[in-house]
Amino acid sequence: MTPPPLTLPQLRVSIQGYAGAFHEAAARAHFRDHEVVTVPGHTFAEVLAQVESGESQTALMAIENTLAGSLMANYDLLQRSNLRITAEVYLRIRQNLMALPGVSIGELREVYSHPIALMQVREFFQAWPKIKLVESADTALSALHVRESGDRTRGAVAHSLAARLYGLDILADGIETNKLNHTRFLVLERGRDASQDVGDKVSLSFSVSHESGSLSRVLMVLDAYKINLTKIQSTPIIGRPWQYRFYVDFELNGSVSVTEALAGIQPITQELRILGIYPAGEKP
């Protein structure tokens, strides 16, 4: 007898954007052992609120891109939320031109997508001067609008998942100018307590006293522990002019524990918070 198909546990994942967006592609790549049900959010703030309210079990949020840099507003959202980082996901951003079935590139007169996506593909469209690039709110939503319009002169730039979901043909794949375009996403879950989480990567936030050398002392302690600092980012602290909150990612080397690392820097930092302890993601 043929065994019944394997039923995967269902997981509700909040994403910014709509079905077929890059956020959904990253979620499906990470949660391969689950049936992913995406819960769309118009803004990142809405996405985090969905997890905090229990509408979804987890969220996936972009935090930095190799071309556009860090999403600073998302650092502030993370700081104010009651969520913690439990994983990170790296996704190669591959932009694809799609249209209704049977349409050729020569028939297109307008192509829709998110402004950042259009910025990444302008060089490709220099060979097609009759095509007007039109900005929209979301890559996947652009693909849906092409499908619903039924207009053979319209196309969209989006992830290949959007083409599959909305029954569009991919006319050209990988049309982005820079092929080393990757986005790092954070997986977020409810609760600030990361003490039971396991991993070799740690994300922290803290501030330091407003005096010369205060930040360098923190970095010197981390260096003394031979901790691999992978990122440091700063944002202004609202209401405290010329003072900054620092966001740090580092990887443990096996000889120093999280507890030891925190004990080393806690006396020389302020408002120290663990944002997450999680396995380092696999880079493409």
Secondary structure, DSSP 4 states (H G I P E B T S, - for coil): -PPPPPPPPEEEEEEES-TTSHHHHHHHHH-TTSEEEEEEESSHHHHHHHHHHTSSSEEEEEEEETTTEE-HHHHHHHHHSSEEEEEEEEEE---EEEESTT--GGG--EEEE-HHHHHHHHHHHTT-TTPEEEE-S-HHHHHHHHHHH--TTEEEEE-HHHHHHHT-EEEES---S-S--EEEEEEEEE-S--TT---SEEEEEEE--SSTTHHHHHHHHHHHTT-EEEEEEEEEPTTSTT-EEEEEEEE--SSS-HHHHHHHHGGG-EEEEEEEEEPPPPP-
